[in-house]
Amino acid sequence: MTSSTRLPEALRRDFGAVLFDMDGTLIDSIAAVERSWLRWCEEHGVDPRRLAGSHGVTARNLIAGLLPEDERDAAHDRIVALEVADVDAIEVLPGALDLLTTLRDAGVPAAIVTSSSDPLAEARLAATALPHPEVVVTADHVERGKPFPDPWLLGAERLGVDPADCLVLEDAVAGLRAAREAGCGGLVAVTTTMTRAELDEVADLVVGSIADLRVEVSDGRVRLLGVTGVDEPSPQEGGAA
């Protein structure tokens, strides 16, 4: 794809801000996540297979479906401690550094909206040395994290931008559905952790990585021009339901 005329309708416009998921979108932390949660499952007597399909959901929301209420706070504190302590082999995903830098230099508002806690988000951002966006919204800032829309709504609010004027980059169906419910204007998914078929059902556009996106910044706004690379996208005309 080389022309905006082949972009889905929802993306044939410019946006006043970009909201990024973090894990699986900007950084590859999957190995650390798996190590931490496998250890947590062993300690708490939980079958790891019960974690299937939970990517993009906050730890609190995940634990709520796994343990009795009186055990949840301690269990949450434990997974936070395990994850903060393990930042080995966390890597910046292709295109993430370039796009964050481009937006910062052009004065385009940007935020990270993550299911991680405050300490975990800061630990992983520090480990990667990515530019720190103006706003970082974590699960600690909202009563209801992903898959609820609250984090995306707060990210837009803190940037002073209407959610409908925000472009979202995500890698998980749960996060995409939350962004759709929040009324965000355009949803781009990357196939870092989930399949194209799964993401196609929710996203306006699915690509292999942020590096595949061609963008233009002007007057503090950003516009997608098209997609490069061999991972041909699957545009959803008119957006997802």
Residue, then its C-alpha position, 0 to 999 in steps of 0.5 A: m500500500t502506498s496511497s491513503t486512498r487504500l486506507p480504510e475510511a476511518l484512517r483517511r484523515d488527520f488526528g490530533a493525538v496518538l495513544f499507544d499501548m505499551d507491551g506488545t506495541l512499543i516494546d517486546s516484553i513477552a518473555a518477561v511477562e511469561r516468566s513472571w506469570l508462570r512463577w505467579c501461577e506456580e506460587h498460587g496454584v493456578d493452572p497457567r492455561r487459565l491465562a489464555g486469551s488474557h493479553g491486554v487485560t489488567a492484572r487486577n481484572l485477570i486475577a479477579g477471575l482466578l482467585p477468591e476476593d480475599e486473596r486478590d490484593a496480595a496476589h496482585d502485589r506479588i505479580v507487580a513485584l515479580e514483573v518489576a524485578d524482571v526486565d531482562a531481554i525487553e526490546v523496543l519493537p520496530g518503528a516505535l522509537d522513530l514514531l515517538t521521536t517524530l511525534r515529540d519533535a513535531g509537537v503532536p500530543a502522545a500518550i501511553v495507555t497501558s494495563s501495567s502498573d505505575p512501577l512496572a511501566e516506569a521500569r520497562l520504559a527505563a529499561t528500553a530508554l524510549p522517549h517518555p511521552e507527555v502522558v502515561v496512563t497506567a492501571d493505577h490511574v483508573e478504577r476499571g482498566k482494560p478491557f474497559p474504555d476508562p484508560w483510553l478516555l483518561g489518556a485523551e482527557r489528559l492530553g486535552v484531545d477528544p477521543a474521536d480525534c485520537l489515533v490508537l495503536e494496540d496489539a490486543v483485542a481487549g485493548l482495541r475493544a476498549a478503545r472502540e468503546a471509548g470512541c477513539g477515532g482510528l484503531v491500528a493493530v500490530t500482529t506482535t502477540m495476536t493473529r491477524a484474523e483476531l485483530d481484523e475483527v476489531a481494528d480499522l487496520v492491521v500491520g506487522s509493526i509500527a515500522d510499516l506505517r508511513v506517517e506525515v506530521s504537520d501543524g501538531r497533527v498526524r496523518l497516515l499516508g499508507v503502509t510499507g513493507v511485505d506484511e500487507p495490511s487488511p483494511q476494514e472499510g468503514g471501520a469495525a463494528 
